[in-house]
Amino acid sequence: MGTKNLRKNLNKLISNGMSAQTPIAAIQWGTYYKQKTVMGNLKNICSKIKENNIKSPSIIIIGDVCKYRTNLKWFEKKPLFGKKIVVTRARKNSSSLVEKIYENGGEAIEIPTIEIKSIKNKKNNIILEKSEQYDWLVFTSVNGVEEFFEQYLELKKDLRCLGNASIAAIGSETARSILKKGLKVDLVPKKFIAESLIQEFKDRKIKNKKILVPRASNAKNFNRGFK
């Protein structure tokens, strides 16, 4: 791209009257985590490009505007610039995190180590049919929220039936997901872990209360903490 015919083009500029000391910048992989910038002038930029192994894709900027690079190198000032970050979330949940990584100058490498699969069976249906009998609904993840309400509505249940239950959520994202369903969250533990929620429940009167915890089949079991 910008470097292929650079020497020939610069010689033409100089021969047509442009000063050999005119500032010039070569930028490779602009606005990517691996962006590389080399500064020079019309006379020495080609040798600097070679020394720094600048190749395509790259662009060339010529003129006094290059003098402002020190103050205007906005992309290189991003907190994750130059960093590669592996994202192990399930692919369906990773998009927002990946987007934030790129927005902050990093590169996201998606390597999902888990897969979210829906479990629909008679046992779950029976529990959902009686969900209005529970005093507390405890959601430990966004996935749990989405799966619960998807199956709940598939059974033609009315969300108003949950009105008598208090709702707890582990994590701000989980709480936000519940709020999007039009329901208020009554309790979010200070620490986003199950043990913290159990500790806060100990300060509440939950003896003989019915608590429903929609979660993954292989998730950590913390039911003992409610006893």
N, C-alpha and C positions, 0 to 999 in steps of 0.2 A: 504494500500500500504506500504509505508516506515515505518510506526509505529507499524504495527500489531505484528511482532515478534522481535521488536527492542531489548528488554531487553535480550532475549535469545541470539541474535546475538552478542550483545556487550559483554556479559559474555564470549562468545567463543573467541572473539578477545583478551580480557584481559587475559584469561587462556592460550592463545597461545603467550603471550609475549608483546602485545601492551600496552603501558602505559595508566593507568586509567585517566591520565591528558591530553590525546590526545584531541585536539579541535574537536568539532562536531557541526553541525548546522542542525536544522530541519526546513524545509520550506513548509508551507502549501499554496496551491493555487498559486504556482509560476507563475510570470508574469501576474497575474490578479490584478484587482484593490484592491481586499481584501487580497493580499499576506500578510502572517504573518511569521516572522522568529524568532526562538529561538536559542540562542547560549549556549553552555555548554561544558562539557567534557564527556568522556565515563562513568564516575562514576555518574554524576548528571543529565545528559540530560533527562532521563526518568521521573524524578520527575518534571523537568521544563516543559516538554511536557504536563504532566498532569495538572500542575498549569495554563498553558496558553491555555489549551483545544485545542491542536493541534491534528487534526484528518485527515483522508484521504479526498482528495488526497494530499499527501505530499511526499517529498523526503528527504533523509538523506545524508549529506556530511561529510566525516571524513578526518581529516588531517590538516596540517599547513595552507592549503589554506584558511581555515575558518578565520584565523587571519586577512585576507585582506578585510573582509566584510565591515568594516567601510568605506574603500576607494572605494570599488567596488559595493556598493549597488545601481547600476545604475537604477533599476526599481523604487525603492522607492523614487528616486530623481526626478522622472517625475512630471511635474506641476499639473497633475490631479489625482495623485495617491491617492487612497482611496475615491474618490468622485463618486457619482452616478449622472448622468445628464439625464434629461428627454428631448427627442427630439420630438417636436410636428409637425415637417414638414410632408408634404405628403410623403408617403413611397418611391415614385419614386424619390424624391429629397433629401432623407436623407442619402444615402449611403456614400457620401464623408464626411459629418460631423460626422457620426457615426464612420467611419474609423479613423478620426483625434482624436476623443475622446479616442478610444482604444490605438492609437499610443502614446498618452500622459499619459497613465496610468489610465484612468478613465473607468467607465462602462456606456454605453449608453443604456437607456431604451426608446424604440420607442413607442410613443403613438400618432399616427397621428390624428390631430384634423381637418384637411382639406383633401379634395379629389379633384384632378384635373380631370375635364371632358372636353372633346372637344365639342365645339359648332359649328356645321356646318349647315348653312342655306343659303337661297337665298340672304338674306341681306348681309351677310358676303362675299358671292361670288361676288356680285356687287361691293362692296368696293374694294376687292382684284383685280378685273378686271381693276379698274381705279386707282390702287395704284401708277402708274407712274405720275399721275397728282398732287401728294402731294409734297410739298416743304420740309416737315420734317416728319420723322418717329420717334416716341418716344416710346421706350420700357421700361417698368417699372419692368420687371422681366425676369428671364431665361425662365419661363413657357410661357410668352408672346412671346418671341423670337421663341421658338421651335414650338409653335402652329401656329404662323403667317407663318413661312417658310414652315411648313408641308402643310398647306392648300394652300399656294401660289403655291407651286410646283405641288400639286395635280391638279391644274387648268392649268397645262402645261405652266405656266408663266416663262419668262426668267428673271433671276436675274439682267441682264444688264439693264432691264427696270427701275430699281430703281436707276440708276446711277446719275440722276439729283437731287435726294433727299438727304438732309443732315440727319444724324442719331444721335439721342441722346439716352443715356442709363442711367438709374438710378442704380448705383451700379457697382462695378468692375466685379462681376461675370456675370452680364447681358452684360456688354461690351465685356467680354471674349467670351461669347456665340455667339455674333454677329460676332466677328473677326473670329471665327471658320467657319462661313458661307462664309468667303472670302470678307467681307465688312468692310470698315473703319468706326470707330465711331468718329463723329465730336465733340461731347459734352458729358462729364460726370460731373455732378454737384459735388461740393466739399463735400456736405452732401448728403448721399444717400436717400433722401426723395423727394417727388414730389414738395413740397413747395420750396426747394432749386433750382430745375430745373426751376420752374416758375420765380423765382427771376433772374436767369441768362438769361432767355429768354427776360426779360424786358430790358436788356442791348443790345439786338440784334434787328435788324429791322425785326419784324415778322408781322407787320401790313399787313392785306390782304393776309397773307400766309396761305396755306392749311396745316394743321397738322393732321396726323393720329396717334392715340394712341391705339395700340392693347392691350387689357387688359381683365381681368375677368369681367363677367357681373355684379358682386356685389362688384367690387373694388371701392376704393375711387374715386369720381368724382372731378377732378380738372380742368375741361375745362374752368371754369370761369376765372381762372388765366391767360388764354391766350388772353382774350379779352382786 
